[in-house]
């Protein structure tokens, strides 16, 4: 049983053609629809999603589900959504294929990173998780631009050929010609996109790298504690808080146990924790991938007695 998770952007062929051409067995498809952007973009994407839904059913016999991605620029939320979707499909005994060919890069990268994270955590299901990309045979943007140039040339010729000028027709031609020339000028100067959209507090959405190691039970306790409190001014302060929470005596042995696990989770290890030198201590907090791990595992159970 195969489930394909397909983020829908402005592509059609890349999302279904390779599956049809390679004659893959697709049992279930989850189509992700973005709900943020201009009204025209959202409507266009939804129309494509509806067409894909019908064609996945008609051409491949797959059952389909359409799922909304509330904010296609919110990487953290997309990662959490991807993590839950992939785990849910695996729990049902299905093989999961994640197509990252379309939709904004934030969603594609979030789903790719989540797939990798699940692969690390579920070693027994590693062979059931796949992330794939399909290259297009050609891009239409340049062809559309060339066709627009030819249309603009035609409009320019027509505007000077009328022997008995029709003012209304002439004004319409001039209007369309000006619009075409302006659009072509922007395309030649900037390519297929314009500007940089604000995402969160800035204009850059950092893509964290997933860890290549699974998280041990006591490491989970540390990560959740950091997720609750945010920052500890020292590892000793973190150890005291953990001892209190776990109802354990705060001893040198326990403190050493915390230091060892924090080191294992830090920059030189799994990368879930960041440390900043602060006097004689190290201010300790979650890294971006650590924050994502905590967010994705917020409802999970934690075993507290294993190092």
Secondary structure, 3 states (H helix, E strand, C coil): CEEEEEEECCCCHHHHHHHHHCCCCCCEEEEEEECCCCHHHHHHHHHHHHHHHHHHHHHHCCEEEEEEECCCCCHHHHHHHHHHHHHHHHHCCCEEEEECCCCCHHHHHHHHHHHHHHHHHCHHHHHHEEEECCCCCCCCHHHHHHHHHHHHHHHHHHHCCCCCCCHHHHHHHHHHHHHHHHHHHHHHHHCCCCCCCCECCECCCCCCCCCCCCCCHHHHHHHHHHHHHCEECCHHHHHHHHHHHHCCCCCHHHHHHHHHHHHHHCCCCCCCEEEEEECCEEEEEECHHHHHHHHHCCCCCCCCCCC
